[in-house]
């Protein structure tokens, strides 16, 4: 485990990627030429430039290898060499299949031995796997042996260990994994020892032979599988009676695959190129030439790629970041946020939004009439649909969303499709969330549901619930502070007040705890207005939680007993 403690440091990888907010803020403060310079000086462009130098060096080395490969290939028939390469690859594949089948057959046999050996009688003839001689470094070959008795029973260890005596008069401790074959149909070998003064009255033949095995503490030091000791004169008489156990035949599928491997090997060895001493170098040269041919870019395409960065004034290594910047700018231009490389008034509003997709949030705030007509609790739920992370299929939320929120989502599908079409046309990969999974939970919290009720009506963990609610709070806090836009295009004062009302309803413990997350008093309503608002929401909460939860639990495949709140619909506040 020590090598895992000080692993080598991971290389620095730039995650720099222009987004809508960055494009708007840069263009608002600087001309497009300076924006281009800033993007080119990003860490991502620095890493791309560095990588470009490494790639250029590798290309030079690859060209040298290619020249050597072409020179070497001129000495032989390339078609014949290709045929040999195919046969070599086929041989490797067939050998891998053979190895797999052999391992599979061995596992099947070991499973049989694992079940059989505990019930085998002492004196059963077996064939053991070879033992590697530590001095010579070679295996002695499979050896016939006789089973004596348990050394360690399976109840005392993950594996059962058995004492055996080999034909070479050696006592060996084995497991079922060391057994190659069991001669269950053969006669039992007599393990009787000559009489001795040390024999105890009533001992069986197996117990008398087991007395020759040293205590467990001695042979467990180096591992049971490695324990082998020489027998004595008495055990020699037993070893002389052990018959030779034949090696079992290979499984039919293994034998068939072995014949297939031999056929392919003969085809490989019959090739005239295979007899050449430099056959490995020739095969490597063929791989080098083939890889170079598949990776080589057509000359016209390569020329176009070389000229394009020069025309745009950007180095090829920096072109990716600038293309992403331009793609975002084109999307913003299609929605009127940018005009003639200048940020418009609504563009400044969108640039002030801090979201994963500021354009999606901005166009929804600006152009959705359904969003403007929502109550504060419904607004919180609608904002959740726009900012929530993608949900898992197994998440259960027992709160349904209001019909108005569902209407807002349905009407927003057209805008989502339009934005998606624009992003695809310009190559922008920003996500456009519109997920109602958590909206019912957010709406219930805004209506005044207790923390115990919220936790009981969802399968999510408490930390996940808090993260989602705080994400909605972050979005709501931005709305009152967005820049004003002259005319009727911007976010109106009434909608800003509605966002403050929603923020006031959401600002409760443990979501806002004055330690890890705090909302300023200036951002919410004063105390009297807040109390009146909460009283109004309490009556709506009772209507919302009546009857819908059991229906949704059944639809999601949850039993009523699995959802605590369904056993007590009324709720008794925080526990």
Secondary structure, DSSP 8 states (H G I E B T S, - for coil): -HHHHT-------------HHHHHHHHHHS-HHHHHHHHHTSHHHHHHHHHHHHHHHHHHHHHHHHHHHHHHHTTS-HHHHHHHHHHHHHHHHHHHHHHHHHHHHHHHHHHHHHHHGGG--TT-EEEE---B-TTT--B---EEEEEEEEEE-GGGSSS-EEEEEETTSEEEEE-GGGEEEEETTS----------TT--TT--HHHHHHTTS--HHHHTSS-GGG-EEE--HHHHHHHTT----------HHHHHHHHHHHHHHHHHHTSTGGGSTTHHHHHHHHHHHHHHHHH---HHHHHHHHHHHHHHT--TTTHHHHHHHHHHHHHHHHTTSEETTEE-HHHHHHHT--STTHHHHHHHHHH-HHHHT--HHHHHHHHHHHH-----TT--B-----HHHHHHHHHHHHHHHHHHHHHHHHT---------TTHHHHHHHHHT--HHHHHHTBSS-HHHHHHHHHHHHHHHHHHTTS---TTTTS--HHHHHHHHHHHHHH--TTTS-SSSS---GGGS--HHHHHHHHHHHHHHHHHHHSSHHHHHHHHTT--GGGSHHHHSTT--S--
